[in-house]
Each structure stands twice: as C-alpha cells, then as structure tokens.
C-alpha cells in the first residue's frame, strides 16, 4: 500500500507528491499560482502563494485518476 497523495514540509518548500504526475493537469497548473513541478512532485514555497481552490481541484482530480487506475 502507498498513499495516493503525500505531503512533506521541507526546509526550502512544501512538497506534495501526486502519484499520477501532472501531464494532464496543465490547465489547473496554469491557474495554481507560484509553484514548480517534478515528475510526480509539486513544490510550493508557501501555501499563500497558491490558489487553494485550484490546489483542491488538482488533488481531487489526482485522487479520481488514482481510483480509476487502482480501484479499491
């Protein structure tokens, strides 16, 4: 078992691990605010830098994608 979304407060930034990656979320990412991405990581310096509604949408979309790939 592995978490579908992970969160790690780091010294330099907050890291959110999103297992399906970000290739299909360009529209949401463009509205998110100040961030960087890795293959499956979203880096945010502080939560005040991002639109929390868009972040929630991104996380919900990611969870939906994971449920489709790996049903319970």
HELIX and SHEET records of a PDB file:
HELIX    1   1 UNK A   26  UNK A   32  1                                   7    
HELIX    2   2 UNK A   47  UNK A   49  5                                   3    
HELIX    3   3 UNK A   52  UNK A   69  1                                  18    
SHEET    1   A 4 UNK A   5  UNK A   9  0                                        
SHEET    2   A 4 UNK A  14  UNK A  18 -1                                        
SHEET    3   A 4 UNK A  41  UNK A  44 -1                                        
SHEET    4   A 4 UNK A  36  UNK A  37 -1                                        
END                                                                             
